[in-house]
Amino acid sequence: MLCKVLVLGAVLTGASAFAQTDANDPVERSMRFVDQSLKATELYNSGKTDQSLEIFQELLARDQVLDEDGYVAFSVGDCLAVLKRIDQAKAAYELAGRLHPDLGPQAVQRIIELSLAGEITDDLINSLRSAAGVEDQSRYLANLQLGRALEKRARTLLMEAVSAFQTACGPDSTIFETPNFTTVKKLADDLDADVTKMEKRWGKPGQPLGTSLQTVSTSQKVSIVVEEQSKAEAGGNSSTTYQVTIDKDGKTQITAEGQPVKLTDAQQNLIKNHQQRINEILAEAAKEKK
């Protein structure tokens, strides 16, 4: 049902031949409901969401009693979510959950996903914390969602901190050269890139929750090797030559003037994260030139 693939069976075969002229006839009414559901589904799958929504809403208003499995009620929410009418989509999922209690858990998950895509509120975080503390099978998903919410909140707070520093000190302040500000700005930029990348891997509203996580194609990975790089030392004319290579295991190996430089695990991770971001920038630039 959630994939918007409607299997109607052989009942559609010869439907027009058996249609009754009386629109109130139960058989005719049921056949019309099935036919219109199929039409709305095809429109949804072809990207004509506005037209699909109109039909689903009409069916729900007129023939709600025929929507025995909640497909139409749930589809109204899916259409509204795709159209970015978030508040209306949440209300539609809530209605679907009330009308069809067996769909309640799925409706709740749809609403949470819509909330995670927007501004992270205290109410959402508190709700996810409560769900994450429950000892049942739903705990894993709740913790995953809580992690996403907290990560996005951290990004917002770090970006706000950077903005506050900049506003307080002005563009000519030397604070922008201090290690403290540089670290905060770097953390904000890195976390922003990580959150943006991670959110792209989650499914869009209307897709099955179980298949929402997408994997990155290995064919898009790029290996960057910096053979030599010279950097002038501050306050002097001398320079240090670094040789940076990446081995087959993805570890960064650095030498300075021929002498190996030992990197901590944290430094390895920082270099790896920045390399991934550089790869993405180069991939985007290459795509734009095509």
N, C-alpha and C positions, 0 to 999 in steps of 0.2 A: 504493500500500500504506500509506503513512504517513498518509494522510487517513482511514484507516479506512473507505474506500469499497471494498467488495469486489465485483469483477465476476466472476461465476461462469459466465456464459454460459448457453446453452440446455440445458446438462446437467441443470439442475434441473427442467426441464419434464418433468412426468410421472414424477418420481423415485419417488414412492410406488408407482406402478403397476408399476415394474420392480424394486422392492426385493425382495431375497431373504430368506427366513426364516432362513437361516444367518448369524449375526452374524459368523462368521469368514470368510465368503466375501469375496474381494478386492473385488468390485464393490460389495457391500453396505457393506463397511467404508469404501471410498472415498466412497460417496454419503453415508454418515452423517457422515464427516469434513467434507465440503463443507457439508452441511446445518447442522451444529453451528457451523461457522465463520461462516456467514451469520447464524445466530441470535445468536452472541456479538457480532458486528459491529453488529447492529441494537441490541442492548442498550447497547453502548458509545456509539453515536451518540445514544441517547435519554437518556443520563446515568445509566444503571443499571450503573455501573462494577464494583461488587462482583459482580454476577451475571455480567457479561461476563468478568471475571477468572477466576471459578470454572470457566467452560466452557473458556476458553483454556488454563488450567493442566491441566485434565483431558485435553484433546486433545494437549497437548505431552507429557504423561507416558505416554499410552496409544498415540498414533499419531504419534510424532515423525517416523517415516520418511515419512509422507505430507505433512509440511510442507516440500515441496520448495523453495519460494521464501522460507521463513523468516517468512512472514506471522504465523503463530501465535506463534512464539518472540518476535518483536519486539513483538507486541501484548501479551504478558504484561508486558513492561517498560513499555509505554505505560499500561496499566491501573494498575500499581503506582505510577507517577509521578503520575498524576492523584489517586490516593488518598494521596499524600504519604508513601508508604512508600519513602523515597529510597534507603536502602542496598539494599533488596531490588530496587528498580528498576534500580539500577546493576549488580547481580549478574545480573539477567535480560538486560540489554543485552549484558553481557560474554559470557554464554552464547550469545545469538543471534549475536554476532560470531564466536564459535568454531565454532558449528555451521554457519554460512553465511558464509564469508569475504568474499563479495561485499557483505555488509551491514556488514562491519567498520568502514569509515569513518563510516557513518551511526550506528552504535552508539557509536562514540567521541564523535561530536558530541553525541549525546543525553546521554552521561555528563558531558561538559563543561558542558552547559547546566544540568544538575541541580546540579553543583558550583558554578557561578556564582550560582545562586539561594540558596545557603547561605553559610556562613562561608568567607571567602577565606583559604585556607591558603598557606603558603610553597611547599608541593609543587605546588599548582595554578599559582601564579605562575611558578615555575621551569619547569614543564612547558610553559606557554604561551609563555614566553620562548624556549624551545628551538624550539617549533613556528613561532614568528614569524620565526626566523632562517633557516628553510629557504627556498631559492630555488625555489619552485614555486607552482602556482595556489592552494594552501591557505594561503599566507602572508597574504593579505588577511584572511581569516576569523580566523586565529590572532591577528593584530594587533588586530583589532576586539575579540576576546574578552579579550586581554591588557589592552587599554585599559579595558574594563569592570571587570576584576578589580582593576586598580590604582586606579581611581576609587573603588571600594567600599572598598578597603583604606585609602585616604586619608581617606574619610569616617569610618571606624572610629577611625583615629588622631587625627583632629581632635576627635571627640566624646570620646575618652578624655582628650585634653589639657584640654578644658573641665572635665570631671569632676575631673581631678587638681587643677586650680587651685581649684575650688570646695571640694574636700575639704581641701586644704592651708590655705586662708585663712579658711574659714568664711563664713557668710552676711553678716556685718557688715563684711567687709573692703572697703577702698577699691580693691582691685585690680580689682573689677568695673567701675570707672569709668575705668580706664586705657585708652589707645588700643590697647595690645598685646592685652589680654584681649578688648576689644570686637571687635577684628579677628578673633581666633581664633574667638570665639563666632559671629560673623557668617559666617565661612567655613564653619564646621561646619553651621550652619543652612541656608545656601545649597546646599552640596554635598549635604546630606541630602535636600533638596527635589528637586534635580536628579536624583540617583540614583533616588529613588522614582519620579519621573515617567518616567525613561528605562526603568526595569525594567518598568513597566506596558506599554510599547510592544513588549516582546519576547514571543514566543509562549509559551503554557503548554506543559508537557510533553505530548507526544502529538499536537501540531500539526506540520505540515510545517515543517522548518527554513527552507525557502526563502520561506515566507510569514509568518514570525514577526514581522517588523517591521510595525508598524501606523502609519498616518498619522493626524494629528489633524485632525478635521473643521474646516474653516474657519468653519463656521456657529457654532462654539462660541467663537470668538475675541471678546474684548470690548475695546473701546477706552476708555481712561480719560483724561479731560482734567480737570486741576485748574485752574480758572480763577484763583482767588486763594487764597493761604494765608499767614497771618501767623504769625510765630514770634518770641517775645520774646527779645531778646539776653540772654545770661547776665550777671547782675549789674547790669542796668539796666532802665529802664522803656520804652525805645524799642523799636520793632519794625520789621522789614523785610518788605515785601510782595513775594511771589514770584508770577509768573504762569508756569504750566507748561502747555505745549501739545505735542501730538504731531502731526507733519506726516504727509502721505500716505505718505512713505517710511519711517515708523516712527522718525524721529529726534526726540529730545526737545529742545524749544526752551524756554529759561528766561530770564526777565528779572527783575531785582531793582530795584525802584523805577523801572521803565521802562527800565533799562539792560540790554543783553543780557549774559548770563553764558556764557562759553565753556566747553564741556565737552570733556574728553579722550575718546578712544575708550574707554578703560577705564571712565570714569565713565558714558558712554553705555551700555555693556554692563551695568554694575551696575544702572542704572535700568531697563533693559529686562528684566533677569532678575527684578527685584523686581516689575515691572509684571505679568509673566507669572504670578508666584506670587499676586499680588493677584487677577488674573483667575480663577485656579483657585479661590481661596477664595470669591469672589463667586459663581462658577458652582455650587460645592458648596452654598452657603447658599441660592441660589435654587432648586436642585433639592430641598432638604430641605423647603422651604415648599410645594411642589406636592403 
